[in-house]
């Protein structure tokens, strides 16, 4: 076999610095689109991007050309620089250092995507810390 094939889906989760609840609905759509663009530019096709006021979820296909750690580093760096220039209130914005990265079976793509879409409802019952520990 002379070619390399890869189809690895990952569910990425990370929070704002100190879990500050600053990613309000007026910011979220633009931020998610921007992060989707970063993923696309790195050949990591986004499936679903969402989150809540203090964290973000990204479901994407991991390109065989980049490691998970480098993908997350590029997403955090690029989106952090972008958001600081887009809104004055984000002048001191930073993402938390850590992250969660979980493989997702192709059979679970729809359920993980739905889970990400329902973050607002989900967090009426559970904090980000409780959610993250459950993973």
CORKABEL-V524482 format. One record per residue. OMEGA is omega in radians with two decimals (* if undefined). BURIAL is 1 if it has 24 or more other ideal C-beta (glycine too) atoms within 12 Angstrom, else 0. Layout:
# CORKABEL-V524482
((OMEGA,BURIAL) (OMEGA,BURIAL))
This chain:
# CORKABEL-V524482
((-3.08,0) (-3.14,0) (3.11,0) (3.11,0) (-3.13,0) (3.07,0) (-3.08,0) (3.08,1) (3.11,1) (3.04,1) (-3.08,1) (3.12,1) (2.98,1) (-3.03,1) (3.02,1) (3.10,1) (-3.13,0) (-3.12,0) (3.10,1) (-3.11,0) (-3.04,0) (-3.13,1) (-3.07,1) (-3.09,0) (3.13,0) (-3.10,0) (-2.97,1) (-3.08,1) (3.13,0) (3.13,0) (-3.13,1) (3.09,1) (-3.13,0) (3.12,1) (3.06,1) (3.09,1) (3.08,0) (3.13,1) (3.13,1) (3.14,0) (3.13,0) (3.14,1) (3.08,0) (-3.01,1) (3.12,1) (3.07,1) (-3.14,1) (3.06,1) (-3.13,1) (3.11,1) (-3.12,1) (-3.02,1) (-3.03,1) (-3.14,1) (-3.09,1) (3.04,1) (3.08,1) (3.00,1) (-3.12,1) (3.03,1) (-3.11,1) (3.09,1) (3.08,1) (-3.10,0) (-3.07,0) (3.06,1) (3.10,0) (-3.13,1) (3.13,0) (3.08,0) (-3.12,1) (3.11,1) (-3.13,0) (3.10,1) (-3.11,1) (-3.12,1) (-3.10,0) (-3.10,1) (3.11,1) (3.10,1) (-3.11,0) (-3.06,0) (3.11,1) (-3.14,0) (-3.07,0) (-3.10,0) (-3.13,0) (-3.11,0) (3.13,0) (-3.10,1) (-3.12,0) (-3.06,0) (3.02,1) (2.96,0) (3.02,1) (-3.11,1) (-3.03,0) (3.10,0) (2.96,1) (3.09,1) (-3.02,1) (3.09,1) (-3.11,0) (3.07,1) (3.08,0) (3.11,0) (-3.10,0) (-3.09,0) (-3.11,1) (-3.11,0) (3.09,0) (3.10,1) (3.11,1) (3.11,0) (3.13,1) (3.13,1) (-3.06,0) (-3.11,0) (-3.11,1) (3.12,0) (-3.11,0) (-3.06,0) (2.93,1) (-3.07,0) (-3.00,0) (3.10,0) (3.08,0) (-3.14,1) (3.11,0) (3.12,0) (-3.07,1) (3.11,1) (-3.14,0) (3.10,0) (*,0))
